[in-house]
Amino acid sequence: MKSIPLPPTAHQPQPYTGPSAAAVLALRKQYLNPGLFLYYKQPIMIVEGKMQYVWDDTGKRYLDGLGGIVTISVGHCHPHVLAAANAQNATLQHSTTIYLQPKIALYAEKLASKMPGELKVCYFVNSGSEANDLALMMARLYTGNYDMIALRNAYHGGNASGMGVTAHSSWKFNVPHSFGVHHAIAPYPYRGVYGYDEADAGKKYAADVKQVIDYTTSGKVAGFIAESIQGVGGFVVFPDGYLKHTYEHVRAAGGICIADEVQTGFGRTGTHYWGFETQGVIPDIVTMAKGIGNGAPLAAVVTTPKIAAVMAQKTHFNTFGGNPVVSAIGTAVLEVIDQEKTQANCLELGAYILAGLEKLKAKYVVIGDVRGKGLMLGIEFVKDRATKEPGKEACAQVVENARELGLLLGKGGLWGQTIRFAPPMNITKADADFLLAVLDESLAAL
């Protein structure tokens, strides 16, 4: 493969003087969770990051095309976010919610101002798994019902309740934590029964949710949970109208609707601040994590005063949720999104990259589908376009090839057949051109 130069950067990384990658790998194998996985045949060790770029222990620079798994929203070590964290760390690192603390209150006000409708009450936790666990409990307590509807191909977390609503074999264990959970057909236009050419695909996929309610529950449900765009599932974009019709069915059965915005929120889709807004709906509960803290352990559940009132019947708090440091970081992230107009950047560059991906699809038959919104884009590989047999081997090799050329990408999909591209939202047109050139070269090398 021919070398492709990365766009220039003024940042000079510090020389790395720590243990070797081989030593770290040995320590990891001995002392860390054996269920952890690595993307590359030859693991890389990332030791520094600045905005959209990261450096490994050898000093090699990469464009971070996955944003730390859709976590780095405004850039690695963004100076404004870093300054906010450092200032708060020097003043007060922890203050439980049994005391007043201005940072969490002001942050909640600012976050709530970004929400539509009656979504105005914030609960702060530490991860997306915790956020979804809390949302499920809210739904069951508020409605008095137990059954939850989720989607096949979904991912909602690594804790027991999160795995219960997840329907992705790589992330589920064979233990009975999915009791009371029913999975509806994924509204997956490329692989589903209703394709891109079906005008009423959204309505027809939503009809399956009603069937699940009618035939596998008592007719009453606690709620429905869905990512606004499926993340681990391969950046699957729902057909228009899907959430609108689904929410109608769920609410008619006494349930409430939960939007999982862990990967889609904060302007990443370009057209809207929240992914659910692209479907023209307002949920009853919204969960968010990852990009909310630009890498800090921060997550949130935002709901209505009416639902929050039920939760207030008992004491509820989170020891570390919304501590002063992460509240300062969360506030700084919102400020950067507004000041640097990252949502507009997602819209412009997302459209530019998607157009480039369409050209690559026309050139390489191994690409079956390209899709996404804003800077949340998927490239699905197939062995045959007619049968759509998943091309997981080609996907894995392109990811390897791209890494050699200085581009880090993610994999997703039920078979690991889809490349996921979700970089920090501050990337430039030069970065976009680099990405497309690397993909072209990586595909040609197959």
Secondary structure, DSSP 8 states (H G I E B T S, - for coil): ---------S-------S--HHHHHHHHHHHS-TT---SSSS---EEEEEBTEEEETT--EEEESSHHHHT-SS-BT-HHHHHHHHHHHTT-S---TTS--HHHHHHHHHHHTTS-TT--EEEEESSHHHHHHHHHHHHHHHHS---EEEETT----SSHHHHHH---GGG--SSS--TTEEEE----TTTSSS-TT-TTHHHHHHHHHHHHHHHHSSS--SEEEEESEETTTT-EE--TTHHHHHHHHHHHTT-EEEEE-TTTTTTTTSS-SSGGGGGT---SEEEE-GGGTTTSS-EEEEE-HHHHHHHTTS----SSTT-HHHHHHHHHHHHHHHHTTHHHHHHHHHHHHHHHHHHHHHH-TTEEEEEEETTEEEEEEBS-TTT--B-HHHHHHHHHHHHHTTEE-EEESTTS-EEEE---TT--HHHHHHHHHHHHHHHHT-
